[in-house]
Amino acid sequence: MAGYHILMILSAVDFRFHIEEEKIIREFLFQEFPFRINLDNEIAHISNLRHDEWMPHFQKCIDDFHDDATEEERNSLLKFALYLAKADKVITNEENEYLQLLFNSFDVERE
């Protein structure tokens, strides 16, 4: 669920939710959860966060995901995060900040 929270917060930081972002999150869920899951509690938890709580929650989710995921799963999440940030054809400063935190937390070297 931590990966889902990461993507949902990343989709919200620009205060716009683009239909392409929803498709990317659905694809992530399809790949990571081949069985049906109830997201009501997760959506409620995320939507109840105040804006100033997004970054600490995002960091906690990164830590949780990193602790439980393989390198392959972390790389997959990074790809989804990049696709998500690019979905509306604009990467905002806020999205960039969150992406950088995610990449730095996963110790990914970028060219």
C-alpha positions in Angstrom: 0.0 0.0 0.0 2.9 2.3 0.6 3.5 2.5 -3.2 -0.1 3.4 -3.8 0.2 6.2 -1.2 3.4 7.5 -2.8 1.7 7.7 -6.2 -1.5 9.3 -4.9 0.4 12.0 -3.1 2.6 12.6 -6.1 -0.5 13.0 -8.2 -1.9 15.6 -5.8 1.1 17.9 -5.2 0.3 20.0 -8.2 -3.4 20.3 -7.0 -4.6 18.9 -10.3 -5.6 15.3 -11.0 -5.3 14.4 -14.7 -7.1 11.4 -16.2 -3.8 10.0 -17.4 -2.5 10.0 -13.8 -5.5 7.9 -12.8 -4.7 5.4 -15.6 -1.1 5.1 -14.4 -2.2 4.5 -10.8 -4.7 1.9 -12.0 -2.0 0.1 -14.0 0.3 0.1 -10.9 -2.5 -1.5 -8.9 -3.2 -4.0 -11.6 0.5 -5.1 -11.7 1.1 -5.0 -7.9 -2.2 -6.4 -6.7 -3.6 -9.0 -9.2 -6.4 -9.6 -6.7 -9.2 -7.2 -6.0 -8.5 -4.9 -3.1 -10.7 -2.3 -1.2 -9.0 1.1 -1.3 -11.7 3.0 0.6 -9.6 3.2 3.8 -6.5 4.1 1.9 -8.2 6.9 0.0 -9.8 8.2 3.2 -6.5 8.2 4.9 -4.8 10.1 2.1 -7.6 12.6 1.6 -7.7 13.4 5.3 -4.0 14.5 5.2 -3.5 18.2 5.4 -1.1 19.7 2.8 1.6 20.1 5.4 1.3 16.4 6.3 2.0 15.2 2.7 5.8 15.4 2.8 6.2 13.5 6.1 3.7 10.9 5.0 5.4 10.6 1.6 8.7 10.1 3.4 7.3 7.4 5.7 5.8 5.6 2.7 9.1 5.7 0.9 10.8 4.2 4.0 8.1 1.5 4.3 8.3 0.7 0.6 12.1 0.6 0.6 12.2 -1.7 3.6 9.7 -4.2 2.1 10.5 -4.1 -1.6 13.1 -5.7 -3.8 15.3 -3.5 -6.0 13.1 -4.6 -9.0 10.0 -3.4 -7.2 11.6 -0.1 -6.3 12.7 0.4 -9.9 9.2 -0.4 -11.0 7.7 2.2 -8.6 10.2 4.8 -9.8 9.1 4.2 -13.4 5.4 4.6 -12.4 6.3 7.8 -10.5 8.0 9.3 -13.5 5.2 8.3 -15.9 2.8 9.9 -13.4 4.7 13.2 -13.1 4.9 13.4 -16.9 1.2 12.4 -17.5 0.0 16.0 -17.9 3.1 17.0 -19.9 4.3 19.3 -17.2 6.5 18.5 -14.2 5.9 21.1 -11.6 8.5 22.2 -9.0 6.5 20.4 -6.4 6.4 17.2 -8.4 10.1 17.5 -9.0 10.8 17.9 -5.3 8.9 14.8 -4.4 10.5 12.8 -7.3 13.9 13.9 -6.2 13.2 12.7 -2.7 12.0 9.4 -4.0 15.0 8.9 -6.2 17.4 10.0 -3.5 15.8 7.7 -1.0 16.2 4.7 -3.3 19.8 5.6 -4.0 19.3 5.7 -7.7 22.0 7.1 -9.8 20.7 9.2 -12.7 22.6 10.4 -15.7 
